[in-house]
Amino acid sequence: MELMSSIAAVALVTASLLIEPPTETPAVVPPSTAPVAKEPTVKAPPTAIVPTKDDIVDTASQKDLPTQRVTIFGEQFDAELCLTEESRSLGMGGRSEFPATTGAGATMIFVHPRPLMLSYWMRNCFIGLDIIFLDGQGRITAMHEAPAEKLRTKTETNDHYEARLYRYSSKRPAQFVIELPLGSIARLKPKLGQQVNIDWQKLVLRAR
């Protein structure tokens, strides 16, 4: 998911992130003129979306992100850390799967320098994701199941493509975002307000 920042929102990588005011690409709050779309129905495809010659994908998948093993909802995960504006903006964009891990699940964690109203979108995402927003203390503010959305085609402008993407909101100011494989929320059953016990402040010191 890529991050959108408006800011605070465009990083919705892929979710990409969107941030409501100010804006980071891609985690930004959509303009007031943007239509209000209904949250997509989750219908996980059997396989990842495979771009065709008629699709435009302008995001290269990220590599060599810092990692850390964490325990989330009682399970161990090898987490890729998005600590910079660039990495938060790209997120899971351009990827057809989470990286392989040994003895643990896979996740991506976005760390913002400060709490913001966040909005993520599925720009250039080939797979569906579960998105969990957390406040500055690591408490869950919102959760979303985000299916992959149709990629931009060669006959579509970038503005039109971005306007049709659904924005997933943090609902309240959030500083951290956890992205997991689609279906993880249904399986792990986290609750709004639940505390996720990671050393968040240590991660904040690394964020920029």
C-alpha positions, 0 to 999 in steps of 0.5 A, spaced: 500 500 500 502 506 498 502 512 503 498 519 501 499 525 505 495 531 505 498 531 509 497 526 512 495 521 507 498 519 501 503 513 502 498 508 501 502 503 499 501 499 496 498 500 500 500 507 499 500 512 504 496 519 504 497 524 509 492 529 511 495 536 511 500 536 508 501 531 503 506 525 501 506 521 495 502 517 496 499 518 502 494 524 502 487 526 504 483 526 497 481 533 495 474 535 497 472 535 490 473 527 490 467 523 490 466 519 496 467 512 494 464 506 498 469 501 501 471 496 496 468 489 498 473 484 499 474 478 494 481 476 495 483 473 488 486 466 487 493 470 485 496 476 485 494 481 479 499 480 473 500 487 470 499 486 462 502 490 456 496 495 457 497 497 464 502 502 467 506 501 473 510 507 475 512 504 482 518 499 483 518 494 488 522 496 494 528 492 496 533 492 502 529 495 507 531 494 515 527 489 518 526 487 525 522 481 528 516 483 532 510 479 536 504 482 534 497 479 536 501 473 539 505 471 533 512 472 531 513 476 524 519 479 520 517 486 519 520 490 514 520 497 516 518 504 512 522 509 516 523 514 511 518 519 507 520 515 500 519 508 503 513 510 506 510 513 500 512 506 496 510 501 501 508 495 498 507 498 491 509 493 485 510 487 489 506 480 488 507 478 495 510 479 502 518 477 502 519 470 504 520 469 512 523 463 516 519 461 522 515 467 522 510 471 518 511 477 514 509 484 515 510 491 513 510 497 519 510 504 517 513 509 522 511 516 522 515 522 526 509 524 529 501 522 529 497 525 523 491 523 520 493 518 515 489 515 509 492 510 505 490 507 498 492 501 494 496 505 488 500 500 484 498 494 489 498 487 486 495 484 492 490 485 497 492 487 504 490 488 511 491 495 514 492 497 521 493 504 524 495 505 531 496 512 535 502 514 538 502 509 544 501 503 539 493 503 540 489 501 534 485 506 531 482 503 525 483 497 521 481 495 514 481 489 509 483 492 502 483 488 496 487 489 490 484 494 485 485 495 478 491 498 475 492 504 471 491 503 464 494 506 458 488 510 456 487 512 463 490 519 466 494 518 472 489 523 475 483 519 473 487 513 476 488 516 483 481 519 483 478 512 483 482 509 488 479 508 495 482 511 501 483 508 507 482 512 513 486 512 520 479 515 523 484 519 528 491 521 528 495 515 528 503 514 527 504 507 525 501 503 520 501 495 520 500 492 513 499 484 513 497 479 508 489 479 506 485 475 511 490 476 517 485 481 521 479 475 520 484 470 523 488 474 528 481 478 530 485 484 533 480 489 537 479 497 536 483 500 542 488 494 543 495 495 545 500 493 540 506 492 544 512 494 540 518 499 542 515 504 538 519 510 541 525 506 539 522 506 532 520 513 532 527 515 533 529 512 527 524 515 523 525 521 518 
